[in-house]
Amino acid sequence: MTVNELNKANIDNLTALWSVMGFSPGNDGDLSHLRISLSWPHRCWFDSPVTDETLVALQRTLPSLPGRCVFPCGKDGIAVTNCSTC
């Protein structure tokens, strides 16, 4: 297994666990692939690639997201660790 394959398997495993714990979907058209966990582990994630339009919509939505939510990121991603203060 290559490093990229291992990283993808790890992310797939984590997001599957977070999904089992429960989430609410984003309600904005550009954020329809946003997933917001209902409790622990307090994660927000996208289940599809993020576009420029997604990032613009996310900036509008950040203040309304739960204060404890965390956006995990990869080496080329954007990290948001405390949504309530962004």
Secondary structure, DSSP 8 states (H G I E B T S, - for coil): --HHHHHHHHHHHHHHHHHHH-EEE--SGGGTTEEEESSTT-BEEESS---HHHHHHHHHHGGGS-TT-BB---TTS--BS-GGG-
